[in-house]
Amino acid sequence: MTQPSPPPPSSPHTATTPALRTATLFVEGGGLRGAFSAGALAELSRPGGPRFDDVVAVSSGAPTAAYMVAGQIDDGLRIWEDYTHGTQLISPLNWLRASPLMDIERLVGVFARVVPLDAGRLRDAHAALWIVVTNCHTGRAEYVRATPENTLGLLQATMAIPIAYGRVVPVGGIPYIDGGVADAIPAHHALSLKRDLTVAVLTRPRGYRRTNQPALTYAMGRTYPSHPEIGRTLSTRWKASNNALELIEDLERRGEMAVIRPPGPLPAGRLSTRREDILATIEAGREAARTWLRTLVRR
């Protein structure tokens, strides 16, 4: 597939710069590493920052993207700061109660009732929000436009990671799981939107590549015995992610994509529970985004 080549960034004011009229943002997840994306999106949402026409988000990057598009980025940060640490989201005791290790349903309840996401704002928002999910029937990624009616279901589905959550989430009658299974780094979809600028928020440092882990892949596939296509997709996920990372780095070298990423390993990992690590990871995302924005201003 031929990928479009947007011109290099020249200003953070993408909506008003004549030479750079439109922009797409895509956001990686990675479990609790998504706190980095939350910090980055908070900085990008500040006055004078880029104005995005499309936001594509997957896995744990999707809730913050939803709050950002709805104009509630402070609420999105509050969830990371106050509702993801300790045993609130991840606890081995959940398995003793025959519940998933990662309590995604409780987290979605926070979105619905505790720190409410005003999904109605998505209807009139400037940016279109696209949430990546994996179709259990086909094993393929789908990029579903978020609406007031489907957003909470899509957020639960895109975070339904194998093993740690391990449940299928129906949305509109279609069984979905974690979008990161089929497309953890949705660069191709973001580029297909053909905006003038494409910005990536990644949660791994430059040069990172996935490795093939057959035993883990097999265990993850066994989570969905009724959906064999999921196992087949998981077996090639590492290659698909590495191909996307190589594309991103190539476009970045050519000045055709902007990338915000951590300079090294983050304090928070996929299943971190320490609040200090999550807060430090948020700050790392803020600093990486500030660095990119300062680079634009100097040009």
N, C-alpha and C positions, 0 to 999 in steps of 0.2 A: 504494500500500500504506500503510495507516495504521500509524504507528510508536507503540509504547507510550511513555509519559512517566514514567520513574522519578523519584522525589523527589530533591531536592538532597542532597548529602552533608552529614553532620553530625558524623562521627567517623571516625578511621582504623581503629577497631576494628569493622569492618563485620560480623564474624561474631557478635559478642556484643552489639551495640547493639540493643535491642528494636525501635526504629523502623526499623532498616535491617538486615534479616536476611540478604540475599543480594547478591552483587555479581559483575559480569562485567568482565573486563579484555580489551581488544583492542589488538594491537600491530602497528604498521606496520613495514615493512622498509626497502628503499631501498639495497641493496648495503651498502657499508661505513658508510653512515649508521646502519645497524642497531646500531653501537656505542653510539649514544645510547640506544636502547631497552635495551641491556644494562645501562648504568649506572642507568637508571630502575628496571628490574626488580630490580636488586640492592638499591636503597634500599627498594622496596616489600616486599621479602622480609625486611627486618629485623624483629626482635621488636617486637610492638605495631603493626605495619602492617596493612593490609587483608588479609582472608582471602577469596580469590576462589573462587567456585563454578564459574566457567567462564573459560577463557583462550582467546582466539581470536587466532591469529597467522599472519602471511603473510611469505613471502620470508625475508630475513635476520633478521627478528624471531622466526622460528619456533624456531631452535635454542636461543636463550636462554630462550624460553618453555618449551621442553621441559625444559631443565635446572632451571628454576625450579619447575615443577610436580613434578618428580622430587625436589625438595629438594636440588639440587646447584648452586645459583646461583653459588657460588664457582668451581666447575669451568667453568661457562658463561662467567664473566668471564675466566678463565685462557685460554680458547680465543681470545677477542678480543685479549687482551694479547700472547699468545705465538705464535699460529698463523695470523694473517691479514695480517701485514705483509711488506714486501719482495717477494720473488718466490714466497712460499709459496702464495699463493692466486691472484694475478694476475701474468701475465708474457707479454709479446709473443712471447717465445721459444717459448711453447707452440704458437703457430701454425706455427712452423718445424718442429715435431715432429708436425704434423697433429693437435694436441690443442686443446681449447677454450682461449680466452684465460683464462677463470676455471676453475681446477681444483677443481670442486665435488666430484668423486669423492675426491680427496685429503682434502678437508675432512671429508667424511662418514667417511672412514677414521679421522680424529682422534676423531670422536664414538664410533666403534666400538671403537677399540683403544688410542689414546694417552691421551685423557682420557675414559674410557668413560662414556657415558650409561647409567645403569641404567634402561632402559626398563621393566623389570618393576615398578618403583615406580609407574608410571602407572596400573596396574590398581587400586591401593588408595589413590591420591592423593585428597585432598579435592576438588581441582579437576578438571573435565573439560578436556582439551586438544583444541582444534579447529584443525586445520591447513588453510589455504586452498590449494587447487590449482586449476589450470585444465584441464578435460577437453578433450583435443585433438579429440575427435570432435564435441563440441557447441560448443566455444568458451566454455562457461559455467563459472563458479566452482562448486566443490564444497567443502564444509566437512566434512572427514573427521575423525571421532573417532580420536585417536591411541591405539594399543594397543601392548603389547610387541612384537607381530609386525610392525606396519606402520610404526612411527615413523621408522626410518632411511630407508626408501623415501620416505615423505612429506616428510621434511626435504630429501632430494636433489631431489625433484620441485618443491617450492615455491621452491627456490633456482635452478631451471633456467631462468635468464633468457635471453631471445632474444639472438642474436649472440654475447655473451660466453661463454655455455655452449652454447646452441643445440641441445641434445639432448633427446629425449623420454625420460621416465622412466616405465616401466610399474610400477604398483602395483596388486596384485590383478587383473592382466590389463587394466587401463585405462591408456591412455597419458596422462600428465600433463606439464605444464610449470609454470613460475612462477605461483603464485597471484596475483601482482600484475598479470598480464596481464588477468585478468577482474575482479578485485576487490582493488585495491591498498590500499584503506582499508575494511575490512569492518565498517563501522558498522551497516549494516542487519542483518547476521546477528547481531551482538552484541546489538542491541536486540531482535531477535526472541526471544532467550532469556528476556526479561521478568524480569530481576532488579531488585532495588530500586535498585541503583546500577550505572551503567555508566561505566567509566574508560577513556579513550583515551590511548595513548602514540603520538604522532606525531613524525616526524623532520623536519618543515618548520615554520617559524614561522607565527604567525597571519597570515592574509591571503594565504598562498601559493596560487596556482592553476596548474594545468598549462596548457600551450599546445599547440595542434594543430601537430604536426610531420609533415606528410605524407611527406617523403622518408625520415625515420627509421622511420616506421610501415611504409612499403613495404618497406624493407630488413629490418625485423624479421619481417614476414610471410613474406618470401621464404625465411627460415630453415626454414620448415615447408611445403614444397611439397605434401606429401601431406595436409595438414590445412588446407584453405581457410578453415574457420571461425575459425581463429586470426587470420588477417589481418582478417577482418570485425570480430572483437572488438577487435583492436588499434586499428582506425580510430575507434572510439568510446570508447576507454579514457580519453582526456583529459576527456571530458564526464562519464563515470561518476565519476571521481575528484573532479572539481569539485563535482558534485552531493552527494557524500558529505561533502566539506569544508564546503559550505554548510549541510548538515543539522547537522553537528557544531557549527559556530559558532552556529547558531540555538539548539540545545539548550543549549549552554554559556551563552549570554546569559540564557536562561530559568532557569538553575540546575538543569537536568535532565540534565546530563552533566558529568563532570569530565574535564579535558584536561591532559595533561602534554606540553609541547612546548618546543623551544628558542626563546629570545627572538630569535634571528637565525640567519644561516647558520652551519652547523657547520664545524669544521675539516676533517672527513673528508667527502669526496664519495662518489658511488656506487662509483667505481673507485680510491679512494685506496690507496696502498701504504705511506705513511710511518707508522711506528709512533707517532711523536710526535703525529700528527694523530688517530690512532685512540684513543690514551690520552686526549687532550684531549676527544675526543667522548664517551668513556665518562664522564669527569668532568662534562661538561655535562649528561648524562642524570641523573647522581646529584644534581647541584645542582637541576635542575628538579623532580625528584621530592621532594627535601627541602623545597623551597619550597611545593609543594602540600600536603605533610603538615603543615607548620607552619601553613598556612592553616586546615586542618581543626581543629587543636588549638586555635586562637584562637576558633573559633566556639562 
